[in-house]
C-alpha cells in the first residue's frame, strides 16, 4: 500500500510538472487560503502490544476543510478538520462456521501540521493529530448460515480522544489541491487498562482532492 501511494505521488509529480509549469501557484504560496476536500481512507490497525491480528485494510470516507497559513515562501501552518472513517476487516472461523467481520469507527480528525514548500506546486506536511471518536460499528457476516449482524458499540470502553501523528504531500495546481496522507495513533484505543475492548491503534493512508479559495 505504501509503495502504491509513493509511486502514485511520483507519477503525478512527473506528469504535472511540464503540464502545469505556467500557473499562478505563486499567488497561493503567500496567501491565506481556505479549502474543502474529500476522498478515500485506506484504514487498518496495528497492535501496540505485539499480539497477532489477522486483519486487512478497509475503505472509508474522508471529507472536511483545511486552512493554509503562509509564514514566508518556504514555511507555513496547515490545520485541517476532517470527518474520517477508520477501522479494519478480516475473517475467521468459529465452531466450523466461517465468518467475515469489519469494524468502522467514525472520527473527527484535527491535524495541525507544519508546511514546507520547496516549490509553489509541492507542499510537504507533518505534525500532531488529535482525533475524537464519534461512533463505532461492527458488521459480522456468516455466509454459511446466511446471517448478518450489525452492532453499534457503546464507546465507554474506547478512548474518545486520541493523539496521533500525520504526514503527507500536497500537489498544488492553481486552486486544485491533490493530497496524499498517512497518519497513525500514538495512544491505544482502550480507555483504561481494565477495558475488555481489543487494544489497538488506528492507521490510515488517505487520498483526497480539494479546492482552495
Long-range contacts (C-beta under 8 A, 24 or more apart in sequence): 1-42, 1-57, 1-205, 2-182, 2-205, 5-180, 5-182, 5-205, 5-207, 8-180, 8-207, 9-169, 9-171, 9-180, 12-171, 12-178, 13-122, 13-171, 16-121, 16-171, 16-173, 17-121, 20-121, 20-173, 20-174, 23-120, 23-121, 23-173, 23-174, 24-174, 25-120, 25-121, 25-172, 25-173, 25-174, 26-120, 28-68, 28-120, 28-172, 28-174, 28-175, 28-212, 29-70, 29-73, 29-117, 29-120, 30-70, 30-72, 30-73, 31-68, 31-70, 32-67, 32-68, 32-69, 32-70, 33-67, 33-68, 33-212, 33-213, 34-65, 34-66, 34-67, 34-68, 34-212, 34-213, 35-65, 35-66, 35-67, 35-68, 35-177, 35-210, 35-211, 35-212, 35-213, 36-64, 36-65, 36-66, 36-210, 36-211, 37-63, 37-64, 37-65, 37-66, 37-177, 37-179, 37-208, 37-209, 37-210, 37-211, 38-62, 38-63, 38-64, 38-208, 38-209, 38-210, 39-63, 39-179, 39-206, 39-207, 39-208, 39-209, 40-206, 40-207, 40-208, 41-84, 41-85, 41-86, 41-204, 41-205, 41-206, 42-204, 42-205, 42-206, 42-207, 43-85, 43-86, 43-87, 43-88, 43-202, 43-203, 43-204, 44-88, 44-202, 44-203, 44-204, 45-87, 45-88, 45-200, 45-201, 45-202, 45-203, 46-184, 46-200, 46-201, 46-203, 47-199, 47-200, 47-201, 48-188, 48-199, 48-200, 48-201, 49-199, 53-88, 53-90, 53-200, 54-90, 54-91, 54-92, 55-88, 55-89, 55-90, 56-88, 56-89, 56-90, 57-88, 57-89, 58-87, 58-88, 58-89, 58-102, 58-104, 60-84, 60-85, 60-86, 60-87, 60-104, 60-204, 61-85, 62-206, 62-208, 64-109, 66-177, 66-210, 66-212, 68-115, 68-212, 70-117, 73-117, 74-116, 74-117, 74-118, 75-114, 75-115, 75-116, 75-117, 76-114, 76-115, 76-117, 76-123, 77-112, 77-113, 77-114, 77-115, 78-111, 78-112, 78-113, 78-114, 78-115, 78-123, 78-125, 78-127, 79-110, 79-111, 79-112, 79-113, 80-109, 80-110, 80-111, 80-113, 81-108, 81-109, 81-110, 82-108, 82-109, 82-110, 82-111, 83-107, 83-108, 83-109, 84-108, 84-109, 84-131, 84-204, 84-206, 86-202, 86-204, 87-136, 87-202, 97-142, 97-144, 97-145, 98-142, 98-143, 98-144, 99-140, 99-141, 99-142, 99-143, 100-140, 100-141, 100-143, 101-138, 101-139, 101-140, 101-141, 102-138, 102-139, 103-136, 103-137, 103-138, 103-139, 104-136, 104-137, 104-138, 104-139, 105-133, 105-135, 105-136, 105-137, 105-202, 106-133, 106-134, 106-135, 106-136, 107-131, 107-132, 107-133, 107-134, 107-162, 107-202, 108-132, 108-134, 109-164, 109-166, 109-183, 111-166, 111-183, 113-166, 113-167, 113-168, 120-172, 121-171, 121-172, 121-173, 122-169, 122-170, 122-171, 122-172, 123-169, 123-170, 123-172, 124-168, 124-169, 125-166, 125-167, 125-168, 125-169, 125-170, 125-181, 126-165, 126-166, 126-167, 126-168, 127-165, 127-166, 127-167, 128-163, 128-164, 128-165, 128-166, 129-163, 129-164, 129-165, 129-166, 129-183, 130-161, 130-162, 130-163, 130-164, 131-161, 131-162, 131-163, 131-164, 131-185, 131-202, 132-160, 132-161, 132-162, 133-158, 133-159, 133-160, 133-161, 133-162, 156-191, 157-190, 157-191, 157-195, 157-196, 157-197, 158-189, 158-190, 158-191, 158-195, 158-197, 159-187, 159-188, 159-189, 159-190, 159-191, 160-191, 162-186, 162-187, 162-189, 162-202, 163-187, 164-202, 168-206, 175-211, 175-212, 175-213, 176-209, 176-210, 176-211, 176-212, 177-209, 177-210, 177-211, 177-212, 178-208, 178-209, 178-210, 179-206, 179-207, 179-208, 179-209, 179-210, 180-205, 180-206, 180-207, 181-205, 181-206, 181-207, 181-208, 182-206
